[in-house]
Every structure is written in structure tokens, then in C-alpha cells.
Amino acid sequence: MIKLEKKEIAVSLRGITKKFGKVVANNDVNLDVYKGEILSLLGENGSGKTTLMNMLSGIYFPDEGQIIVNGKEAVIKSPRDAFELGIGMVHQHFKLIDVFTATQNIILGLDGKLNIKGAKKEIQRICDKYGFDINLDKKIYDMSVSEKQTVEIVKVLYRGANILVLDEPTAVLTPQETEKLFKVMRNMKSDGKSIIIITHKLHEVEAISDRVAVLRQGEYIDDMITSETNAQEMTDMMVGHAVTLNIDRPEPKNSNKRIEVKNLTVLDEEGVTKLKDVSFEVNSGEVLGIAGISGCGQKELLKAIAGLEKVESGSITYIHKDGRTEELLGLKPRQISELGVKLSFVPEDRLGMGLVGNMNLADNMMLRSYRKGKSRFFTDKKTPRTLAENIVEKLQVVTPSIDTPVRKLSGGNVQKILVGREIASGPKVLMTAYAVRGLDINSSYTIYDLINKQKEKGTAVIFVGEDLDVLIELCDRILVLCDGEVSGIVEGRNADKNELGMMMTSNHNTSKGGVTV
């Protein structure tokens, strides 16, 4: 294990083991975290990263081993115990009350009589010290994703955290927002804070961390000084063998218009405009990327095309190979499928919309095929089981068996099942929302390869992604949404990440339907 000179150890994990039934999540893990450093924790899905950090933050309790904080052995049985030891974790899914202000959320749950005025003054001092930019009187429901994340980080700092765990903190941030976060993290590091960051974005690991620790299949492998390694070496260590870090982008062939969206406007249940006058087309044999900050209308756009969202005005037309057209608006999702128009939708909420948590892998496969049985009274269970077995093998899903309920699997493995099922349905139009969210590098490249194979088959692919580097490498064209409007459409090969980030936050629209760069 590398020892950084003149660095005190903030946290020391010794022989940490955690099992869930027969599954060993962590096995005899030894790891040190130093004061005043940023440590990246890397590993494939199911490698035990989140489980290990959940034990440090009091969500789980280790079966074996010791946690030593500031030189003393600690017993952490709850998040409150962790806070008392100066440890705080910021989860990827925020735990905030929408109708409360930032200040109210930050002090929520603390003991004693609340002095909101005094608390607000102290919170503002913390914000000024580290460079946070937040309106403490603003309600959570009015905030952007980056503002909500700021509230979560300030919340743990206000509770006295000197050791912070950040789980996928840049997943839904623009490049500009990511750089602001990194500046704050560097300020916290300079103040002696210890920061552990879980991320799959290796270019960000190289940009922000001092040291990298790698877990593989629940075991500690090694740690490296970031400046002395590179993305290829880190990936090879995570996977255990050499991995090619190149996204192939085959040229579109025999490309014809497959979906045409004109002047699409969508309102939510409260009458708020989610999409306004959106127009674009997607062609067979191409990947059209959709870029935008969270909540800018990506989800509503895909749901509208799939027949799952009520549309206020506009049209969505499917064009058959022979040139015939079908208007999709007004049709139910099942009717769209019965017309031979297969729109496969990988939603943001894996267990909320895509899969049933209490059902096993095989039964979740059957959700796409139960109407295809030869009898109206009996379903075909053999085919879904075979499909489940193929997906587990091909995508290396970590599961005790295909009879395991999907809610018991890690988020990344759930995502593999969902994406694999959708691609296996042989769609003519494949729509994916955050297809690689929560996936490790190796699994992500497997998904990119599957998407490109669909493209080569002539499938029209609509790819909503969070990582602009991936969008630029994978997509033929990128449509940028800002506040529900088309800010522009750019060629993937000529796209600039920072320009895309600007388009995501300020509408560049100069004509109806956006501009093409």
C-alpha cells in the first residue's frame, strides 16, 4: 500500500468482510484514507465499493474487521454514529424535502432547539469558506441538480464531517458544474478534509484525485498515486485483464428517415411546459444523442414517442422501410407495438418503470413476451429463462441465479438486465435513457458495442446520456435540449464538450427546431 509522505491517516479499514447470504460483498479489505487527500475508489459493478462505504457511513455493519477513525477503533452502527465521528456520505439519489428551503433541509433532524437565524449564519460561513454558491432561502423544488447536490454536501459539513464520501457526484452535472464542484473539493482538501469519491469517469479521476484504490470482486487489489498512472492501467486493474478503451463509431449505412417529430409540445399534470415546439428526425442506422441537464425534457420526449406521455400538440411520425407513414400520436403503446413499430424504452427509473423488483430475472424477461404465447391461458416460460441466462452470461451480471429477485441486485447489475432485455427485443427504434448509468467501464463498453451492433442492423437509436465525452464518441448527431426546447443539433464528430455544456444551460435556438452546427 502506498504511503504518502507527511500524511496522517484519517480512516483505516482493517480486514473488513461483509456477506449477504452466500454473496461475499467485501472480503478482508484493508484500506487507508489520509487527511487532506482526495481518494478515488474504483471497481466494476458488484466489486463492493458502495457496500464498503455504506459500512463507513453506518448503513451496514461489517461481519468482520475493524474501522479505525483518527487512531481509535470505532463502532459505527448508524449514520448518526458516523456523523459523531465526523463521517458523512452524499448519495447519488438525494435525500431532501422538496417543499423545504436549503437551510431547513440542512438543519433537519438535528437535536435540540432550532435557531434558524443562527444556523443560517453558520451555513453561510461554510459556503463562503469553501466556495459554495447557493441561495439558502430557495425551495428544493426550484433547484437544479447541482444546487441540490450543494445542499447535500453543505448538510454533512454543517454536521461536522471531516471525512466525506461522494457517490457518483458528477453523474448529472454539466462540464461547467463539474469544474465548480472540483474547485470546492480542492478547497475542502486544502482545509484538511478527507474526500472519497466513487466514480466511473476516469478522466475525472485523473483530474481531481490524489490517489486511486481499486476493488475487484469484493477484494482490495492495490492503490496508486493518480499522477503516476493512467486510465488504461486503472481499467486493466479493475477488470483483471487488458481492456480496449475505444468506442467504435461505424459510419451510418443506407440511412433513411425513421422517426420525424414536428412541433412537439408536452405539459405536465400541473400545466407546466416540459417540451416546447420540439422538431427533429432520427434515421435508421444512426445514433442520435440527446444531451441536456436533468429535467430538461429528455424523459418526456422518449415517453411521448413511446406512447407513454400525453402530448399537447405536434406530431410524431414513423416511416416504414417502404416509405409508408404511421402517426403515433393517439395510439396506445400496445397498438404501436402491434403495428410492428418496436420502440424499446430504457427508462431513468430502472425499478420504477423498467423492472419489477420482487420478480426474478426470468419473469422480468417475460414482461416483454407474455402475450406471445401459443395459448391465451398459458405463457411461455422457457424462452424468457433462456434469454435471462444469455444476458447474465453476455453482460456478466453478478447474481446468485436467474431466480433471484432483481431488487436484491446492485444497481449496475439491474441496469445490465434492463438494457439487455430491451436490445434483445429486436427494435426498429431503440430509445435508451441513461443506458450506462451506474455501470463500470467494462460493462459500459459492452453496452456501447451492443448499441453499435443495433445501428449496423439498421436500427434507429436515440441515446440519452449524461457523459458528454461518451455522447461525442458514440453518437452521429447530438440534439441538445435546454428548458424543454431544442438548443441545437451538432455533428458528433465535430462536437465540443464545453460548447455542448453551454448549450445545455443557455438556449442557442435561432430558429424553430434549433440550429445545426
Buried (B, 14 or more C-beta within 10 A) or exposed (E): EEEBEEBEBBBBBBEBBBBEEEBBBBBBBBBBBBBBBBBBBBBBBBBBBBBBBBBBBBBBBBBEBBBBBBEEEBEBEEBEBBBBBBBBBBBBEBEBEEEBBBBBBBBEEEEEEEEEEEBBEEBBEBBEEBBBEBEBEBBBEEBBBBBBBBBBBBBBBBBEBBBBBBBBBBBBBBBEBBBBBBEBBBBBBEEEBBBBBBBBBBEBBBEBBBBBBBBBBBBBBEBBEBEEBBBEEBBBBBBEEEBEBEBBBEEBEEBBBBBBBBEBBBBEEEEEBBBBBBBBBBBBBBBBBBBBBBBBBBBBBBBBBBBBBEBBEBBBBBBBEEEEEBEBBEBEBEEBBEEEBBBBBBBBEBBEBBBEBEBBBBBBBBEBBEEEBEEEEEBBBEBBBEBBBEBBEEBBBBBEEBEBBBEBBBBBBBBBBBBBBBBBBEBBBBBBBBBBBBBBBBBBBBBBEBBBEBBEEBBBBBBBBBBBBBBBBBBBBBBBBBBBBBBBBBEBEEBEBEBBBBBBBEBBBEEEBBBEB
